């Protein structure tokens, strides 16, 4: 069965069957997708606990971005957790491999091994402690860039694992895995975020920023972002290096 997020009305109905506040854990990387995901969760009336993972990425600009986004969108809490995926290696985002300038066939070198599997596990653990009913993640499978852990099949498999492998699941208190951006392309995500008040100037996407944190405009992530803004009919407010928008 392919992953299908619950309709908002059904999520509300399930939450209202339980006592306690309607809370959610939202994975927040500092990028535009996770920022929009947080805005969606906040718009649904949830008390949102933002979780950012410092996984040993080469550039800490996105951690700074996540803090600004969490404050801007009114997250009730923002937790930054250190997980040393850089010691595992295997990715241009955590090691010394060069960042490619063009998209590659297959799974790119910017894939971080099992990253979303690790991130979702930590988010579900925190949700279980908080008594939260949902975990939000801003993945999408339209512009997923070849990452296997951004697909609906992965999310459905993880949902089943979370149900079977947690106390909440065994007691019938399933923690929902919600991916509201799953079937949106980049222009759709940008339009949605704009409607919900996301300040995209605060977000960071680039794989290869300079020392001032300005985006290069040439890596695959920057190209996808710039093309998304162009197709959405909007101007990208993020800072770029000279010539980076060309």
Secondary structure in CASP SS format (residue, H / E / C, confidence):
PFRMAT SS
TARGET T0000
AUTHOR 0000-0000-0000
METHOD secondary structure of the structure
MODEL  1
X C 1.00
X C 1.00
X C 1.00
X C 1.00
X C 1.00
X C 1.00
X C 1.00
X H 1.00
X H 1.00
X H 1.00
X H 1.00
X H 1.00
X H 1.00
X H 1.00
X H 1.00
X H 1.00
X C 1.00
X C 1.00
X C 1.00
X C 1.00
X C 1.00
X C 1.00
X E 1.00
X E 1.00
X E 1.00
X E 1.00
X E 1.00
X C 1.00
X C 1.00
X C 1.00
X C 1.00
X H 1.00
X H 1.00
X H 1.00
X H 1.00
X H 1.00
X H 1.00
X H 1.00
X H 1.00
X H 1.00
X H 1.00
X H 1.00
X H 1.00
X C 1.00
X C 1.00
X C 1.00
X E 1.00
X E 1.00
X E 1.00
X E 1.00
X E 1.00
X E 1.00
X E 1.00
X E 1.00
X C 1.00
X C 1.00
X C 1.00
X C 1.00
X C 1.00
X C 1.00
X H 1.00
X H 1.00
X H 1.00
X H 1.00
X H 1.00
X H 1.00
X H 1.00
X H 1.00
X H 1.00
X H 1.00
X H 1.00
X H 1.00
X H 1.00
X C 1.00
X C 1.00
X C 1.00
X E 1.00
X E 1.00
X E 1.00
X E 1.00
X E 1.00
X E 1.00
X C 1.00
X C 1.00
X H 1.00
X H 1.00
X H 1.00
X C 1.00
X C 1.00
X C 1.00
X C 1.00
X C 1.00
X C 1.00
X C 1.00
X C 1.00
X C 1.00
X C 1.00
X C 1.00
X C 1.00
X C 1.00
X C 1.00
X C 1.00
X C 1.00
X C 1.00
X C 1.00
X C 1.00
X C 1.00
X C 1.00
X C 1.00
X C 1.00
X C 1.00
X C 1.00
X C 1.00
X C 1.00
X H 1.00
X H 1.00
X H 1.00
X H 1.00
X H 1.00
X H 1.00
X H 1.00
X H 1.00
X H 1.00
X H 1.00
X H 1.00
X H 1.00
X H 1.00
X H 1.00
X H 1.00
X H 1.00
X C 1.00
X C 1.00
X C 1.00
X E 1.00
X E 1.00
X E 1.00
X C 1.00
X C 1.00
X C 1.00
X C 1.00
X C 1.00
X C 1.00
X C 1.00
X C 1.00
X C 1.00
X C 1.00
X C 1.00
X H 1.00
X H 1.00
X H 1.00
X C 1.00
X H 1.00
X H 1.00
X H 1.00
X H 1.00
X H 1.00
X H 1.00
X H 1.00
X H 1.00
X H 1.00
X H 1.00
X H 1.00
X H 1.00
X H 1.00
X H 1.00
X C 1.00
X H 1.00
X H 1.00
X H 1.00
X H 1.00
X C 1.00
X C 1.00
X C 1.00
X C 1.00
X C 1.00
X E 1.00
X E 1.00
X E 1.00
X C 1.00
X C 1.00
X C 1.00
X C 1.00
X C 1.00
X C 1.00
X C 1.00
X H 1.00
X H 1.00
X H 1.00
X H 1.00
X H 1.00
X H 1.00
X H 1.00
X H 1.00
X H 1.00
X H 1.00
X C 1.00
X C 1.00
X C 1.00
X C 1.00
X H 1.00
X H 1.00
X H 1.00
X C 1.00
X C 1.00
X C 1.00
X C 1.00
X C 1.00
X C 1.00
X C 1.00
X C 1.00
X C 1.00
X C 1.00
X C 1.00
X C 1.00
X E 1.00
X C 1.00
X C 1.00
X C 1.00
X C 1.00
X H 1.00
X H 1.00
X H 1.00
X H 1.00
X H 1.00
X H 1.00
X H 1.00
X H 1.00
X H 1.00
X H 1.00
X H 1.00
X H 1.00
X H 1.00
X C 1.00
X C 1.00
X C 1.00
X C 1.00
X C 1.00
X C 1.00
X C 1.00
X E 1.00
X C 1.00
X C 1.00
X C 1.00
X C 1.00
X C 1.00
X C 1.00
END
